Amino acid sequence: MLRFTSCQAEIAGSFCRMLSAFIGKGLGVPTAFVGDIPWQERERLLDLGEIDVCWICGLPYVKKSIRQPAIKLLAAPVMAHPRYAGLPIYYSDIVVHAESSLRSFSDLRGAVWAYNELNSHSGYNLVRYHLATQGIRDRYFGRVVESGSHQDSLQMLLSRTIDATAIDSTVLEMAFAREPGIIKKVRTVTVLGPSPAPPWVVHRSVPDEMQEALRREFLSIHTCRDGQDILDAAGVSRFACVSDENYDAIREIDRVAATVEW
């Protein structure tokens, strides 16, 4: 049996479940999706080889690659929206409430800011990198809070308990698709990126021939109607082959972001 999971936003959970079942059917092997435990525990099980296939953020991927790597890249999603230009990339959308007087990133000095969690590229590190590129390495926001997830950050913004936050662009688009009413309540003031898309990875303990078979399934899922239906529901066009070098940009961002305190 192949055990799948995701350490990405919970809003994509149903997509990941359907995807893992579809891939298992294509391979002719039973699969299980692990989704009833916290994502931190899912990541721990991946490190131990007790989970075989996982969707993770690019930042933890590059951090894991510093040590003796236990995981290998399979593929990364290419989103269908034209802003992604047919590439395996995504953005960090800096958003405020639509009724806010804040109009640009420079207006955010002294604001109440929420980030999702410390191992997030789009919600945490990319913002610190942006501050560094602007020559800002001291305290910029008035107050900073950790929300726990992109979706929690968005809810805090909608309830106006924070002034601004950074949301993974694909998560924001899924939230808009699920609840169109919130589109008019959120305004983007800055877009950071693009960045390499979060990859699907496989633990090295999975036999090489199964790793290659998994990669083929990911890369060909868009070629059949049932597979494309699964992708369409999540706003994904297809999966693309990615290499470790594709994530060098995140390595550099991580290095520079470490110079910023907030």
C-alpha positions in Angstrom: 0.0 0.0 0.0 1.1 3.5 -0.8 0.4 6.1 1.9 -0.2 9.7 0.6 -0.7 12.9 2.5 -0.4 16.7 2.1 1.2 19.3 4.3 -0.4 22.1 2.2 -3.5 24.1 3.1 -6.5 22.0 4.2 -8.7 23.6 1.6 -6.9 21.4 -1.0 -7.6 18.2 1.1 -10.4 16.8 -1.1 -8.3 17.4 -4.2 -5.4 15.5 -2.6 -7.6 12.6 -1.6 -9.1 12.2 -5.1 -5.7 12.5 -6.7 -4.1 9.8 -4.5 -7.0 7.4 -5.2 -6.8 8.1 -9.0 -3.0 7.5 -9.0 -3.4 4.3 -7.0 -5.9 3.1 -9.5 -3.6 3.9 -12.4 -0.8 2.0 -10.7 -3.0 -0.9 -9.7 -2.0 -0.6 -6.1 -4.0 0.2 -3.0 -3.6 3.7 -1.5 -4.5 5.4 1.7 -4.7 9.2 2.3 -3.5 10.3 5.8 -5.5 13.4 6.6 -6.8 13.0 10.2 -3.7 14.1 12.0 -2.0 17.5 12.3 0.2 18.4 9.3 3.3 18.5 11.6 2.8 14.8 12.4 2.3 14.0 8.7 5.6 15.6 7.9 7.3 13.7 10.7 5.9 10.4 9.3 7.2 11.4 5.9 10.7 11.9 7.3 10.4 8.4 8.9 9.3 6.8 5.7 5.9 5.9 7.2 4.3 8.1 4.6 5.4 7.5 1.0 4.1 10.4 -1.0 3.5 14.0 0.1 2.7 17.5 -1.1 4.9 19.9 0.7 5.9 23.6 0.6 9.1 24.4 -1.2 10.8 25.8 2.0 10.7 22.6 4.0 11.7 20.7 0.8 14.9 22.8 0.6 15.6 22.5 4.3 15.3 18.7 4.1 17.7 18.7 1.2 20.5 20.2 3.3 20.7 17.0 5.3 21.0 13.5 3.8 17.8 13.8 1.7 15.1 11.2 2.5 12.8 12.5 -0.2 12.9 12.9 -4.0 10.9 15.2 -6.3 8.0 13.8 -8.3 6.3 16.7 -9.9 4.8 20.2 -9.2 1.4 21.6 -10.2 0.9 24.0 -13.1 -2.2 26.1 -12.2 -4.7 26.9 -15.0 -5.1 30.6 -14.4 -3.4 32.7 -17.0 -1.3 34.5 -14.4 0.9 31.3 -14.1 1.8 31.3 -17.8 1.7 27.6 -18.0 4.6 27.2 -15.6 4.9 25.4 -12.2 5.0 28.6 -10.2 2.8 30.5 -7.7 2.7 33.8 -5.9 2.3 35.4 -2.5 -0.6 37.8 -2.5 -0.4 40.5 0.1 -4.0 41.3 1.0 -5.9 43.7 3.1 -9.6 44.1 3.8 -11.4 45.7 0.9 -12.6 48.5 3.3 -9.1 49.2 4.6 -7.4 52.5 3.8 -4.1 50.7 3.2 -3.2 50.8 -0.5 0.4 49.6 -0.8 3.1 47.6 1.0 4.6 50.8 2.2 1.4 51.6 4.0 1.8 48.5 6.1 4.5 49.9 8.3 3.1 49.7 11.8 0.2 47.5 10.8 -1.0 44.4 12.5 0.3 41.5 10.4 -0.4 37.8 10.4 1.8 35.0 9.0 0.6 31.4 8.8 3.6 29.5 10.2 7.4 29.6 10.3 8.0 26.9 7.7 6.0 28.7 5.0 7.6 30.2 2.0 4.8 32.3 0.7 3.3 33.3 4.1 6.5 34.0 6.0 9.9 33.8 4.4 9.1 35.5 1.1 7.8 38.5 3.0 11.0 38.8 5.1 13.0 38.5 1.9 11.0 41.4 0.4 11.7 43.5 3.4 15.4 42.7 3.1 15.4 43.7 -0.6 13.9 47.1 0.5 16.7 47.6 3.0 14.5 47.0 5.9 15.9 44.6 8.6 14.5 46.1 11.8 10.9 46.0 13.1 8.5 47.0 10.3 5.0 45.8 11.4 3.4 47.1 14.6 2.4 43.7 15.8 3.0 40.3 14.3 0.9 37.2 15.0 1.1 33.6 13.9 -2.3 32.4 12.6 -1.5 28.7 12.0 -2.6 28.5 8.4 -3.3 30.5 5.3 -7.1 30.0 5.8 -6.9 31.2 9.4 -5.0 34.3 8.2 -7.7 35.0 5.7 -10.4 34.6 8.3 -8.6 37.0 10.6 -8.4 39.5 7.8 -12.1 39.1 7.0 -13.0 39.7 10.7 -10.6 42.6 10.7 -8.6 41.4 13.7 -5.5 41.9 11.6 -4.7 44.6 9.0 -2.8 42.5 6.4 -1.4 39.1 5.5 0.3 37.1 2.8 -1.7 34.3 1.2 -0.5 31.6 -1.2 -2.1 32.7 -4.4 -3.5 29.2 -5.2 -5.1 29.0 -1.7 -6.7 32.4 -2.2 -8.1 31.3 -5.6 -9.5 28.1 -4.1 -11.1 30.2 -1.3 -12.6 32.5 -3.8 -14.0 29.6 -5.9 -15.5 28.0 -2.8 -16.9 31.2 -1.3 -17.3 33.8 -4.1 -18.8 36.3 -1.6 -15.5 37.0 -0.1 -14.0 38.2 -3.3 -15.4 41.7 -2.8 -14.1 41.7 0.8 -10.4 41.3 0.0 -8.0 43.6 -1.8 -4.5 42.7 -3.0 -2.0 45.5 -2.5 1.2 43.7 -3.6 2.2 40.5 -5.3 5.4 38.8 -4.4 7.0 36.2 -6.6 6.7 34.1 -8.7 8.2 31.2 -6.8 8.7 27.5 -7.6 5.4 25.7 -7.0 5.2 23.4 -3.9 6.3 19.9 -5.1 4.9 16.4 -4.6 7.7 14.3 -3.2 8.3 10.6 -2.6 10.3 8.9 0.2 13.5 7.3 -1.0 12.4 4.0 0.7 9.9 3.5 -2.1 11.4 1.2 -4.7 13.0 3.0 -7.7 10.6 1.4 -10.2 7.6 2.6 -8.2 9.0 6.1 -7.9 9.3 6.3 -11.7 5.7 4.9 -12.1 4.4 7.5 -9.7 6.2 10.2 -11.6 4.6 9.0 -14.9 1.2 9.0 -13.3 1.5 12.6 -12.1 2.9 13.8 -15.4 0.1 12.1 -17.5 -2.9 12.6 -15.3 -4.2 15.5 -17.5 -4.3 13.2 -20.6 -7.5 11.4 -19.6 -11.0 12.9 -18.9 -11.3 11.6 -15.3 -7.9 12.9 -14.4 -8.5 16.2 -15.9 -11.8 16.5 -14.0 -9.8 16.1 -10.7 -7.4 18.8 -11.8 -10.1 21.2 -13.0 -11.8 21.1 -9.6 -8.6 22.4 -8.0 -7.8 24.9 -10.7 -4.8 22.8 -11.9 -3.9 22.4 -15.5 -1.3 19.6 -15.3 1.8 18.5 -13.4 5.3 19.4 -14.6 8.6 17.7 -14.1 10.8 19.6 -11.7 14.4 19.2 -10.5 16.3 20.2 -7.4 17.8 23.2 -9.1 14.3 24.6 -9.6 14.2 25.3 -5.9 17.6 27.2 -5.7 15.5 30.4 -5.7 13.9 29.4 -2.5 17.3 28.6 -1.0 18.6 32.1 -1.8 15.4 33.6 -0.4 15.8 31.6 2.8 19.4 32.8 3.2 18.5 36.5 2.7 15.3 36.3 4.8 17.3 35.1 7.8 18.8 38.6 8.1 15.4 40.1 8.9 13.8 40.3 12.3 10.2 41.3 12.9 
